[in-house]
Structure formats: structure tokens, C-alpha cells
Amino acid sequence: MKKAIVTLACVVTFFALNTASADAAVKDTLRVGLRYGSSAMFSANLENAVGSGYELGYFEDGRDFVSLGWTDETSISMTAAGTIYVSSSGEYSKTGNGTHLGPWHVELDEYDDFEEAEDAARETDGWTVFLDGTYAVRTGCYDSKNEANRAADDLGGKAVRSSDDAVLITRTRSTEILYEFDYGGSESLGVMPQAGRREKAETWFKGYKYNGGFEYVRPDGGNLRVINVVDLEDYVKGVVPYEMNGDWPLAALEAQAVCARTFACRNTKHASYDFDVCSAICCQVYNGVNTATDRSNEAVDNTEGVCIWYDGELIEAVYHSSDGGATEDAKNVWGGDVPYLQGKKDPYESLISIPNYSYTVTYTPAELTWVLQNSGYTIGTVADVYVAERTALGNVSKVVFTDTSGKTLTVTGQACSNAFYSTTYGKNVRSLNFTISGGSGETSGSGFCVNSASNWIDSLSGATAITAGGQQAKLPGSGWCAVTNSGTVALEAASGGASSDSGDLFVITGTGNGHHVGMSQYGAKAMAENGYSYEDILSFYYTDVTIE
């Protein structure tokens, strides 16, 4: 999930994968993936913002920190052990030239506790290493085993190479090694910033300040997966001001806090990476405490521990920026009926001014062809595109593209908007409430519409009608009329036609921003400004839920 004006991109994935039960609510500590997969890091820095120094150890069962040592340094770097090159600016990399740390060391005696090992390390210009259940001292960084053996003969130790799971801790931008964690893969290095006297610790990582500790997982001898291990409420405080303006009305922020907490407690989509949620739009945007406001923090404190439930289970508390006038059933967007995610007309968004609420985007046939083909769709040169079906609430549920050979491509649900998305052209259809002009319109051909906008017949010849007495009667002759709420209207055959004479431009006009399922964030703002509580907001956007 993302900040208020941006559409959620990954919801289909977590809808398909997540399951939850009442047990999920007891989770009071979260593991948040900050860097993993392709974003895993060879070296990662930490710097104290509030507090001084760090405890070093690991997180038992992934949540409870076990301290094995400490350092008073305020700026440290965790780097994948091996050959480490250090640039003139203090950047660490696995390849390069010049100053570097070799992967071979001399290991001296083993020790029972950290302090004893630290005393010995200072005497040998070395560092403490935590092995599997014991401490040792290592010194020297050599490029080869032969070099390390020669040094070991002089020092009375043995030549060792850091394992593929080991992590070195250095004073940032230097080759000074402070500590090494070489547990053989059974545990991963944990770092817990030491708190200040009266304030909880805050720590800089990649330009953001975070509460809690950090874990560095090195799978298969590769780069470091960086995980923030943080209290649930501190995590929510780091989500709310990124997902919603931190100065919005308190009730709206409280509703957002409950949604964020519910999502985090329920979510299991990143279990394969051994953390609960990531920090990006794929889950919820979380960048620590940088932009938290007094009001956003108050909203989290006011709702501490509160989640949204349906039939004894945590709900999938999805939300979006604005719905353009109506939310939508989950089944019409993603498939699969979800009883608490039912669409409804939204009377609240119209009560406030919403930035960029309406939008217009244009595509040439060539642009649309390129977008579809590069998104993996099989279609030739696009000649036409039209809305083929809408839901009962007026949102688009089916779009048809036709190429110059007459072949059609039909997309449904959220793909009705996503199919138009292009970073190359900087264009997208931001909601499911839109119309298309320049194509053949919301008809699939010429003739008459029967019962629904998607059900067309070429002629009324042979058609029957239901009489006032409930009998079927054939339609005689010509000059038929339909009864509308305004009286009778003469029926005329419609012609879908082809693209307009411009034929070179499809114009899409819409309102809203997002997938239309669950809570509208701007709708929540409007309700809050009109005196509704966060419970009122959540009860409106989620059907038959319990908030506790």
C-alpha cells in the first residue's frame, strides 16, 4: 500500500497468498524486510540518531534479542565477510583495487565470555568473533591461506577463513574490524541500538530513522538481507504518515492506523524470506519515523492493539486513495467473493475537494499497441478499444481491445485499468471509474441493447416482450418504445461504428485513484471532517466487521 494518492499495485498477490486466524493478533513484534532479494546489500551502515552504541547478538526465534557483546561506536557497517575492498570515500565492495581486507585470518585462543575475549583482542590488535556457542579472537586479513599460515606460525594460532555465512562489523568508512559473527548459519547477526536515558533508540539506515533492532541474514553466502525487528505499534507509527497525510483529521488517521495494524498482523506473504512484511508498496509504505507527526502518533496510541475482524479472523484491510463515487466488490476486481469487501455507493468523497480527482489520459493506437505487447498481451496493432461491461455500481469490469485483423483481447477486473499502465510513456488509468472515447464506445456493435449494456442483438425481428399480464408476446411491426423512469422512449438501432475519424487517439476520462476495494482514504478524511469516528469510517467501508 502506498501514500494516499497512489494506487495499490500488489494487492492481488497478497490476496491469493494470505491466510489468517485469531492467533495472528498476538503478534507484538514485527520483522520488516528493508532490503532483500535483488536489493540485498553487500554492506549496510547504521548510525545512532537517539542513543549511543549497539548491542551485538542474534534474535532468538526471530523476535527476542540475545546479547553477545557490544560496541560504543556510533556509526558501524555490517559487511559480508570475504574479500572486502574499501574505497577512498569509505565505501565497501566485493571487487576493486587498492585497500582491502582479505578473507583469511589467524585465530587465537577461545574464551568463555565477551569481555575476556575483548581484552585479548586489544592486546593482539585483533577483534572478537562469536562462533557457534563460544568466543575467539582473530587478527589479520590475508589474501591466501599460505600468508595466514605464516602469520599463525609467528603468533601461535591457526589459519582460518571466515565462513560463507559470516558478517564483519567495522567502524564505518574504515578497515577497523570491531566484531565478527560467524555462527555457521544456525543464527543470523542481530544488532540492537542502545537507547538513550529517557528516549527509545532511533537509528539511521539509508536516510531513514528507525526504532527497534536490525537483523542481517546472509543466505547461501550472498549479500545481506536487512530486516528491521520492531514493536508493532512503532511499525504502525512508521506506516500511517506515509500512507496518509499526518496532519489529516484524527479520526481518519485512527482508521488508517487500524487498517495498517490489521494488515501487518494478518500478513504472511513474505514468509519465504523469514519476515512478515516488506517496507514498500507491495505491502505498506514504511520508512521509519522521519515524517511522523504528533497527530499521527496520537492516532496510533489511541487505537493501540485495535484490529478489524470478520467471523473471528483478521480481515484483509485493503484501502485505496479515492473511489470516484463508489467502492467495489472484491470479486469484481480480483475474483473470489470476500464477504466484508462489498462495494457500495460512497456519498462522502463529494463533500470535500480531492486533488487530481478527475483525470484524462490519451493514447494513440501505436502507443496502446506497444503498452499491451510489452505487458505480455498477445495482440496486433490496436484499432479499437471500448468499455464492454460495468458493474452494478458503475465501475468498469470489462474492456475489449480489437486489432486491425479483427482479433479481440478482453481484460477484466483490475486489469481494466492496469492494462493501460506504462512507465515508458508515463501514462496510466488511475481507477475503474472511466469512459473511453475515440473507440466504438460502450457498445459491441450495432443493434439493440437488451437487459444489460453488454447484451446486444442485431435486430428486434422475432423478439418477444413480457406483457403487463406476465405473458410473452412477439414484437409486431416497427416503432417500438421502451419504458423508462421518464416515460416512453422510441427505440432506435445504435451503431457501434469504428474508431472516430481521428482514429489516432483514444481519450480516457475518469475519477478516483485506486482499486476501489475497501476503505477510501479521502472518503475517510471526508467522514472525519463531518464528525464521524474511526469506528464509523471502518464500519462503512468494510461490511459486517468487528472492530476491537
C-alpha positions as CSV (number, residue, x, y, z in Angstrom):
1,M,0.0,0.0,0.0
2,K,1.1,3.5,-0.7
3,K,0.6,7.1,0.2
4,A,-2.9,8.5,-0.2
5,I,-2.8,9.5,-3.8
6,V,-1.2,6.4,-5.3
7,T,-2.8,3.1,-6.4
8,L,-2.0,-0.1,-4.6
9,A,-0.1,-2.4,-7.0
10,C,0.4,-5.8,-5.4
11,V,-2.9,-6.5,-3.7
12,V,-3.8,-9.4,-6.0
13,T,-0.7,-11.3,-4.8
14,F,-1.3,-10.9,-1.1
15,F,-5.0,-11.7,-1.5
16,A,-4.1,-15.0,-3.1
17,L,-1.4,-16.0,-0.5
18,N,-2.5,-14.8,2.9
19,T,-4.4,-16.7,5.5
20,A,-5.1,-15.6,9.0
21,S,-6.7,-16.6,12.3
22,A,-7.3,-15.1,15.6
23,D,-3.8,-16.2,16.7
24,A,-2.3,-13.5,14.4
25,A,-3.4,-10.7,16.7
26,V,-0.9,-11.7,19.5
27,K,2.0,-10.6,17.3
28,D,3.6,-7.7,19.2
29,T,6.9,-7.6,17.3
30,L,7.2,-7.4,13.6
31,R,10.0,-8.4,11.2
32,V,10.1,-5.9,8.4
33,G,12.1,-6.6,5.3
34,L,14.0,-3.4,4.3
35,R,16.5,-4.9,1.8
36,Y,16.1,-8.4,0.3
37,G,16.2,-10.3,-3.0
38,S,17.7,-8.0,-5.6
39,S,18.0,-5.2,-3.1
40,A,20.1,-7.2,-0.6
41,M,23.3,-5.4,0.4
42,F,26.9,-6.3,0.4
43,S,27.4,-3.7,3.2
44,A,24.9,-1.9,5.3
45,N,25.6,1.1,7.6
46,L,23.9,2.1,10.9
47,E,24.3,5.4,12.7
48,N,22.8,6.3,16.1
49,A,20.3,9.2,15.9
50,V,19.0,8.8,19.5
51,G,21.1,6.6,21.8
52,S,24.7,5.6,21.7
53,G,26.4,2.4,20.6
54,Y,25.0,-1.1,19.9
55,E,24.5,-4.5,21.4
56,L,25.6,-7.4,19.2
57,G,24.0,-10.8,19.1
58,Y,21.0,-12.5,17.4
59,F,17.2,-12.7,17.5
60,E,16.1,-16.0,19.1
61,D,13.1,-17.4,17.2
62,G,13.3,-14.3,15.1
63,R,11.8,-11.9,17.8
64,D,13.7,-11.9,21.1
65,F,17.1,-10.4,21.2
66,V,20.0,-12.3,22.7
67,S,23.0,-10.0,23.5
68,L,26.5,-11.5,23.0
69,G,28.6,-8.3,23.0
70,W,28.6,-4.6,22.4
71,T,30.4,-1.6,21.0
72,D,30.4,2.1,21.9
73,E,30.9,3.1,18.3
74,T,28.0,5.2,17.0
75,S,28.5,4.5,13.3
76,I,29.1,0.9,12.2
77,S,28.9,-1.1,9.0
78,M,27.9,-4.7,8.6
79,T,29.6,-6.4,5.6
80,A,29.5,-9.8,4.1
81,A,32.8,-11.5,5.1
82,G,35.3,-12.4,2.4
83,T,37.5,-10.1,0.4
84,I,36.3,-6.6,1.1
85,Y,37.6,-3.5,-0.9
86,V,37.4,-0.1,0.8
87,S,37.3,3.0,-1.5
88,S,38.9,6.3,-0.7
89,S,35.5,7.5,0.4
90,G,35.0,4.6,2.7
91,E,32.5,2.6,0.5
92,Y,32.7,-1.2,0.8
93,S,32.5,-3.5,-2.2
94,K,33.4,-7.1,-3.1
95,T,35.6,-6.1,-6.1
96,G,38.0,-3.3,-6.7
97,N,41.6,-2.3,-6.3
98,G,43.8,-1.0,-3.5
99,T,43.0,-1.1,0.1
100,H,41.1,-4.3,1.1
101,L,40.5,-6.8,3.8
102,G,41.5,-10.4,2.9
103,P,39.3,-13.4,3.8
104,W,42.0,-15.3,5.8
105,H,42.8,-14.6,9.4
106,V,44.7,-16.0,12.3
107,E,42.5,-17.4,15.1
108,L,43.9,-17.4,18.6
109,D,42.6,-18.8,21.8
110,E,38.9,-19.4,22.6
111,Y,37.2,-17.6,25.6
112,D,34.2,-18.1,27.8
113,D,32.8,-14.5,27.6
114,F,32.9,-11.4,25.6
115,E,34.8,-9.2,27.9
116,E,37.6,-11.7,28.3
117,A,37.8,-12.0,24.5
118,E,37.8,-8.2,24.1
119,D,40.7,-7.8,26.4
120,A,42.7,-10.4,24.5
121,A,41.8,-8.8,21.2
122,R,43.1,-5.4,22.2
123,E,46.4,-6.9,23.1
124,T,46.8,-8.5,19.6
125,D,45.3,-5.7,17.5
126,G,42.5,-8.1,16.6
127,W,38.8,-8.5,17.1
128,T,36.3,-10.7,18.9
129,V,34.5,-13.3,16.9
130,F,31.4,-15.2,18.1
131,L,31.5,-18.8,16.8
132,D,28.9,-21.5,17.5
133,G,28.5,-21.0,21.2
134,T,31.9,-19.6,22.1
135,Y,34.2,-16.6,21.6
136,A,37.5,-16.4,19.9
137,V,40.0,-13.7,18.8
138,R,41.0,-13.3,15.2
139,T,43.6,-11.0,13.8
140,G,44.9,-10.0,10.4
141,C,43.2,-10.1,7.0
142,Y,45.2,-12.1,4.4
143,D,44.6,-12.9,0.8
144,S,45.7,-16.5,1.0
145,K,45.9,-19.4,3.3
146,N,49.7,-19.5,2.9
147,E,50.0,-15.9,4.2
148,A,47.7,-16.7,7.1
149,N,49.7,-19.9,7.9
150,R,53.0,-17.9,8.1
151,A,51.4,-15.4,10.4
152,A,49.9,-18.2,12.5
153,D,53.3,-19.7,13.0
154,D,54.6,-16.4,14.4
155,L,51.5,-15.7,16.6
156,G,50.9,-19.3,17.8
157,G,47.4,-19.6,16.3
158,K,45.8,-21.3,13.3
159,A,44.8,-20.0,9.8
160,V,41.1,-19.7,9.3
161,R,38.8,-18.3,6.7
162,S,35.6,-16.6,7.5
163,S,32.6,-18.9,6.6
164,D,30.2,-18.1,3.8
165,D,27.7,-17.0,6.5
166,A,30.0,-14.7,8.4
167,V,29.4,-11.0,8.8
168,L,32.1,-8.4,9.7
169,I,31.3,-5.3,11.7
170,T,33.6,-2.4,11.1
171,R,33.8,1.2,12.1
172,T,32.1,2.9,9.1
173,R,34.4,4.0,6.3
174,S,37.4,2.3,7.8
175,T,39.1,-1.1,7.8
176,E,38.9,-1.3,11.6
177,I,37.1,-4.6,12.4
178,L,35.1,-4.4,15.7
179,Y,33.4,-7.8,15.7
180,E,32.7,-10.8,13.6
181,F,29.6,-13.0,13.7
182,D,30.4,-16.5,12.4
183,Y,27.7,-18.8,13.7
184,G,27.8,-21.2,10.8
185,G,24.4,-20.3,9.6
186,S,22.3,-21.5,12.5
187,E,21.7,-17.9,13.6
188,S,22.0,-14.5,11.9
189,L,23.7,-11.4,13.2
190,G,21.4,-9.1,15.2
191,V,22.2,-5.5,16.2
192,M,20.2,-3.7,18.8
193,P,20.9,0.0,19.2
194,Q,21.4,1.1,22.8
195,A,18.7,3.5,23.9
196,G,19.2,6.9,25.4
197,R,18.4,7.6,29.0
198,R,14.8,8.7,28.5
199,E,14.1,8.1,24.9
200,K,13.9,4.9,22.8
201,A,16.6,4.4,20.3
202,E,16.3,5.8,16.8
203,T,18.8,4.7,14.2
204,W,19.7,6.0,10.7
205,F,19.6,3.4,7.9
206,K,19.7,4.5,4.3
207,G,18.4,8.0,5.0
208,Y,15.6,7.0,7.3
209,K,15.3,6.7,11.1
210,Y,14.0,3.5,12.6
211,N,13.0,2.2,16.0
212,G,13.9,-1.4,17.0
213,G,16.8,-3.6,16.0
214,F,18.3,-5.0,12.8
215,E,19.0,-8.5,11.6
216,Y,21.5,-9.3,8.8
217,V,20.7,-12.6,7.1
218,R,23.2,-13.9,4.6
219,P,21.6,-16.8,2.7
220,D,23.8,-19.0,0.6
221,G,26.9,-16.9,1.1
222,G,25.4,-13.9,-0.8
223,N,24.6,-10.4,0.1
224,L,22.9,-9.3,3.4
225,R,19.2,-9.3,3.8
226,V,18.4,-6.4,6.2
227,I,15.4,-6.9,8.5
228,N,14.0,-4.3,11.0
229,V,12.8,-6.1,14.1
230,V,10.4,-3.6,15.6
231,D,7.5,-3.3,18.1
232,L,4.1,-3.5,16.3
233,E,3.0,-0.1,17.4
234,D,6.3,1.6,16.4
235,Y,5.8,-0.1,13.0
236,V,2.3,1.4,12.6
237,K,3.7,4.8,13.6
238,G,6.1,4.4,10.7
239,V,3.3,3.5,8.2
240,V,0.5,6.0,8.9
241,P,2.2,9.2,7.9
242,Y,3.4,7.6,4.6
243,E,0.0,6.2,3.8
244,M,-2.0,9.2,4.8
245,N,-1.1,12.9,5.4
246,G,-0.1,13.1,9.0
247,D,-2.0,16.4,9.5
248,W,-5.4,15.0,8.4
249,P,-8.2,14.8,10.9
250,L,-7.6,12.5,13.8
251,A,-10.4,10.1,13.1
252,A,-9.1,9.4,9.6
253,L,-5.6,8.8,10.9
254,E,-7.0,6.4,13.5
255,A,-8.9,4.5,10.8
256,Q,-5.6,4.3,8.8
257,A,-3.7,3.1,11.9
258,V,-6.3,0.3,12.5
259,C,-6.0,-0.8,8.8
260,A,-2.2,-0.8,8.9
261,R,-2.1,-2.8,12.2
262,T,-4.6,-5.3,10.9
263,F,-2.7,-5.8,7.6
264,A,0.6,-6.3,9.5
265,C,-0.8,-8.8,11.9
266,R,-2.5,-10.8,9.2
267,N,0.1,-10.7,6.5
268,T,2.2,-13.8,5.7
269,K,3.2,-13.1,2.1
270,H,7.0,-12.8,2.8
271,A,7.3,-16.0,4.9
272,S,9.8,-17.4,2.5
273,Y,12.1,-14.6,3.3
274,D,11.6,-15.1,7.0
275,F,10.0,-11.7,7.7
276,D,6.4,-10.6,8.0
277,V,6.0,-7.5,5.8
278,C,8.3,-5.5,3.4
279,S,8.7,-1.8,3.6
280,A,7.4,-0.9,0.1
281,I,4.1,-0.5,-1.8
282,C,3.9,-4.3,-2.2
283,C,2.8,-4.3,1.5
284,Q,2.5,-0.9,3.1
285,V,5.0,2.0,2.8
286,Y,7.1,2.0,5.9
287,N,10.1,4.3,6.2
288,G,10.6,4.6,9.9
289,V,9.8,7.7,12.0
290,N,11.0,10.5,9.8
291,T,7.7,12.0,8.9
292,A,5.6,11.0,11.9
293,T,3.6,13.9,13.4
294,D,2.2,14.4,16.9
295,R,-1.3,13.7,15.4
296,S,-0.3,10.6,13.5
297,N,1.4,9.2,16.6
298,E,-1.7,10.1,18.7
299,A,-3.8,8.2,16.3
300,V,-1.7,5.1,16.8
301,D,-1.7,5.5,20.6
302,N,-5.5,6.0,20.7
303,T,-6.1,2.7,18.8
304,E,-3.3,0.6,20.4
305,G,-3.9,-3.1,19.7
306,V,-7.2,-2.5,17.8
307,C,-7.7,-4.6,14.6
308,I,-10.6,-5.3,12.3
309,W,-12.2,-8.8,12.4
310,Y,-14.8,-10.8,10.5
311,D,-16.1,-14.0,11.8
312,G,-13.3,-14.4,14.3
313,E,-10.5,-13.7,11.8
314,L,-8.5,-10.7,10.9
315,I,-9.6,-9.1,7.6
316,E,-7.6,-8.2,4.6
317,A,-7.8,-4.5,5.4
318,V,-7.1,-3.1,1.9
319,Y,-7.5,0.5,1.1
320,H,-7.1,3.0,-1.7
321,S,-6.8,6.7,-2.3
322,S,-10.3,7.5,-3.7
323,D,-13.1,5.5,-5.2
324,G,-14.6,8.1,-7.6
325,G,-18.1,7.7,-6.2
326,A,-18.4,4.0,-5.4
327,T,-16.3,1.2,-3.9
328,E,-16.4,-2.2,-5.5
329,D,-16.9,-5.9,-4.6
330,A,-13.6,-7.7,-4.3
331,K,-14.9,-10.4,-6.6
332,N,-15.3,-7.9,-9.4
333,V,-11.8,-6.6,-9.1
334,W,-9.7,-9.6,-8.1
335,G,-12.0,-12.5,-8.3
336,G,-13.3,-14.5,-5.3
337,D,-16.1,-13.2,-3.1
338,V,-15.0,-11.7,0.2
339,P,-18.0,-11.0,2.4
340,Y,-16.5,-8.0,4.2
341,L,-15.2,-6.4,0.9
342,Q,-18.5,-5.5,-0.7
343,G,-18.9,-2.4,-2.8
344,K,-21.3,0.5,-2.1
345,K,-22.1,4.0,-3.3
346,D,-19.8,6.5,-1.5
347,P,-21.6,9.8,-0.7
348,Y,-18.7,11.2,1.3
349,E,-15.9,11.9,-1.2
350,S,-18.1,14.6,-2.9
351,L,-18.2,16.5,0.3
352,I,-14.5,17.6,0.0
353,S,-12.1,18.8,-2.6
354,I,-9.8,15.9,-3.7
355,P,-6.6,16.8,-5.6
356,N,-6.4,15.3,-9.1
357,Y,-9.8,13.6,-8.5
358,S,-10.6,13.7,-12.2
359,Y,-8.1,12.7,-14.9
360,T,-7.8,12.4,-18.6
361,V,-5.2,10.4,-20.4
362,T,-4.8,9.8,-24.2
363,Y,-3.2,7.0,-26.2
364,T,-2.5,6.7,-29.9
365,P,-3.1,3.2,-31.4
366,A,0.6,2.8,-31.7
367,E,1.2,3.7,-28.0
368,L,-1.6,1.3,-26.9
369,T,-0.2,-1.5,-29.0
370,W,3.3,-1.0,-27.5
371,V,1.9,-0.9,-24.0
372,L,-0.1,-4.1,-24.4
373,Q,2.5,-6.1,-26.2
374,N,5.2,-5.1,-23.7
375,S,2.9,-6.1,-20.8
376,G,2.8,-9.6,-22.3
377,Y,-0.6,-9.4,-24.0
378,T,-1.0,-11.1,-27.4
379,I,-2.5,-8.6,-29.8
380,G,-1.7,-6.9,-33.1
381,T,-1.9,-3.3,-34.0
382,V,-4.7,-1.8,-31.9
383,A,-7.6,-0.4,-34.0
384,D,-10.3,-0.1,-31.3
385,V,-10.9,-0.2,-27.6
386,Y,-14.1,0.2,-25.6
387,V,-15.7,-0.5,-22.3
388,A,-17.7,-3.6,-22.7
389,E,-19.2,-4.1,-19.2
390,R,-19.7,-2.3,-16.0
391,T,-20.7,-3.5,-12.5
392,A,-23.9,-2.6,-10.8
393,L,-22.1,0.3,-9.1
394,G,-20.9,1.7,-12.4
395,N,-17.2,0.7,-12.3
396,V,-15.6,-0.8,-15.3
397,S,-15.4,-4.6,-15.2
398,K,-14.6,-5.5,-18.8
399,V,-12.6,-3.7,-21.6
400,V,-12.2,-5.1,-25.1
401,F,-9.3,-4.2,-27.5
402,T,-9.5,-5.1,-31.2
403,D,-6.6,-5.1,-33.6
404,T,-6.5,-4.4,-37.3
405,S,-7.1,-8.1,-38.2
406,G,-10.3,-8.2,-36.1
407,K,-8.8,-10.2,-33.3
408,T,-10.0,-9.2,-29.8
409,L,-8.4,-9.0,-26.4
410,T,-10.7,-8.9,-23.4
411,V,-9.4,-7.9,-19.9
412,T,-11.5,-7.9,-16.7
413,G,-11.3,-6.7,-13.1
414,Q,-8.3,-4.7,-12.1
415,A,-6.6,-5.4,-15.4
416,C,-9.2,-3.0,-16.9
417,S,-7.0,-0.2,-15.6
418,N,-3.7,-1.9,-15.2
419,A,-3.6,-2.9,-18.9
420,F,-3.1,0.8,-19.7
421,Y,-0.1,1.3,-17.3
422,S,3.2,2.4,-18.9
423,T,6.2,3.8,-17.2
424,T,7.8,4.5,-20.6
425,Y,5.0,6.8,-21.7
426,G,4.3,8.0,-18.1
427,K,0.6,7.1,-18.5
428,N,-1.9,5.1,-16.6
429,V,-5.6,4.8,-15.9
430,R,-5.9,5.5,-12.3
431,S,-9.2,4.0,-11.3
432,L,-12.0,1.7,-12.5
433,N,-14.4,4.6,-13.0
434,F,-13.7,5.8,-16.5
435,T,-15.0,6.2,-20.0
436,I,-13.3,5.8,-23.4
437,S,-13.9,8.0,-26.4
438,G,-12.3,7.7,-29.8
439,G,-13.2,4.0,-29.9
440,S,-16.5,2.4,-30.7
441,G,-17.9,3.3,-27.3
442,E,-19.6,1.1,-24.7
443,T,-21.3,-1.0,-27.4
444,S,-20.1,-4.1,-29.1
445,G,-21.7,-3.5,-32.4
446,S,-24.9,-2.2,-34.0
447,G,-28.4,-3.1,-33.0
448,F,-30.4,-3.0,-29.7
449,C,-29.4,-3.4,-26.1
450,V,-31.4,-6.0,-24.1
451,N,-31.4,-6.2,-20.3
452,S,-27.8,-5.0,-19.9
453,A,-25.3,-2.8,-21.7
454,S,-23.3,-5.9,-22.7
455,N,-26.2,-7.9,-24.2
456,W,-26.7,-6.8,-27.8
457,I,-28.8,-8.1,-30.7
458,D,-28.7,-7.0,-34.3
459,S,-32.5,-6.8,-34.8
460,L,-35.7,-7.0,-32.9
461,S,-37.3,-9.2,-35.6
462,G,-38.7,-12.3,-33.8
463,A,-38.0,-10.8,-30.3
464,T,-40.6,-11.1,-27.6
465,A,-41.7,-8.9,-24.7
466,I,-43.2,-9.6,-21.3
467,T,-46.7,-8.0,-21.2
468,A,-48.2,-6.4,-18.1
469,G,-50.1,-9.6,-17.6
470,G,-46.9,-11.6,-17.5
471,Q,-47.4,-13.2,-20.9
472,Q,-44.8,-13.4,-23.7
473,A,-45.7,-11.6,-26.9
474,K,-43.8,-11.1,-30.1
475,L,-42.9,-7.6,-31.1
476,P,-45.1,-6.7,-34.1
477,G,-44.1,-4.4,-37.0
478,S,-41.9,-1.4,-36.2
479,G,-42.0,1.7,-34.0
480,W,-41.2,0.0,-30.7
481,C,-40.8,2.0,-27.5
482,A,-39.1,1.4,-24.1
483,V,-40.5,2.4,-20.8
484,T,-38.0,4.5,-18.7
485,N,-38.3,6.4,-15.5
486,S,-39.1,9.4,-17.7
487,G,-41.9,7.7,-19.7
488,T,-41.8,6.0,-23.1
489,V,-38.9,6.5,-25.5
490,A,-38.8,5.4,-29.1
491,L,-36.2,2.7,-29.8
492,E,-33.6,3.3,-32.5
493,A,-30.9,0.9,-33.5
494,A,-27.5,2.0,-32.2
495,S,-24.4,1.8,-34.3
496,G,-21.1,1.0,-32.6
497,G,-19.1,2.0,-35.6
498,A,-15.4,2.0,-35.7
499,S,-12.9,4.5,-34.1
500,S,-13.6,8.1,-34.7
501,D,-12.4,9.8,-37.8
502,S,-9.3,10.9,-35.8
503,G,-8.8,7.2,-35.3
504,D,-5.4,8.2,-34.0
505,L,-6.4,9.0,-30.4
506,F,-8.3,7.2,-27.6
507,V,-9.3,9.5,-24.8
508,I,-9.9,8.0,-21.4
509,T,-11.6,10.2,-18.7
510,G,-12.1,9.0,-15.2
511,T,-12.4,9.9,-11.5
512,G,-10.8,8.4,-8.4
513,N,-7.5,6.8,-7.8
514,G,-7.0,3.1,-6.8
515,H,-8.6,-0.3,-7.0
516,H,-11.9,0.7,-5.3
517,V,-11.9,-2.1,-2.8
518,G,-12.1,-1.4,1.0
519,M,-11.5,2.0,2.6
520,S,-11.2,5.1,0.5
521,Q,-8.6,7.3,2.3
522,Y,-10.1,10.5,1.0
523,G,-13.5,9.2,1.9
524,A,-12.2,8.6,5.4
525,K,-10.9,12.2,5.5
526,A,-14.3,13.5,4.4
527,M,-16.2,11.4,7.0
528,A,-13.8,12.6,9.7
529,E,-14.3,16.2,8.8
530,N,-18.0,15.6,9.1
531,G,-17.8,14.3,12.6
532,Y,-17.7,10.6,12.1
533,S,-15.4,8.4,14.4
534,Y,-12.8,5.9,13.1
535,E,-15.2,3.1,14.0
536,D,-17.9,4.7,11.8
537,I,-15.4,5.0,9.0
538,L,-14.3,1.4,9.1
539,S,-17.8,0.1,9.6
540,F,-18.9,1.9,6.4
541,Y,-16.1,0.7,4.2
542,Y,-15.9,-2.8,5.5
543,T,-19.1,-4.9,5.7
544,D,-20.3,-6.6,8.9
545,V,-16.9,-6.3,10.7
546,T,-16.0,-6.2,14.3
547,I,-13.5,-3.5,15.5
548,E,-11.7,-4.4,18.7
